């Protein structure tokens, strides 16, 4: 006579729980690793939606103005982190608001391509906005008001009735966003009044030239009813109007640096050189060019900003 040995039910359940991913403890390494991977993926998708070069530019602006790279302090690191959070929140919200237009323009960004859900985007927008504002206000009323104004401007640009639909208002919004970023960093870490003025004039150049980002988006902007300069004038005439405006702003920047910060003339030369390259790419705009070709002026615009900020970084004490 043989005796069968059957494992007790509780032992079997314990064995199944150890092998079944759905029944593992929340602190099980496999579950923690899975959560970390999902969080990393969501973070990367949010960064892609906010456009990494743009996030990098805003990071450079606030870090340069606050002196965080050369002389890191607690206040400088805090305003930089808070501003990056606000920037990502604002641009992800812009992606939410622009979803139909981005799909019409064939944008590969996560929301338009379906890789990032609207629910996740909304949730992280709220979390990042709250964290960014809390960080700005913790540093003082000047930083708090600048952060609040920047976030409000981003929301208004995305869903307001006029800012994005008017060529003049859109350029003004971009210039104001850049100026607020530089001023927030400068005031947080007590930069000189002369440098605040130089940063402000440089922000005006950014706002005027930012029209180049719309050269490749005429179809989607027209569908959304936006009156951008390329929609109103056509890409070629809009390009030549930007040539004139960029040259005037570059000249104004050189004069401002000469009067208020003469030891930073290298920055003025970089702005002049970047403007010359921009003029060359804008002069090459022709009717019927594809999206990739029409993005060349925008890429030159971004490269110029990186170059100017890096030279600012070398100049500032």
PyMOL commands that set and color helices and strands:
alter all, ss='L'
color gray80, all
select helices_A, chain A and resi 9-19+21-23+29-50+52-66+74-97+99-104+110-113+118-138+141-159+167-188+193-214+218-223+229-233+235-260+262-283+291-294+296-315
alter helices_A, ss='H'
color red, helices_A
deselect
rebuild
show_as cartoon
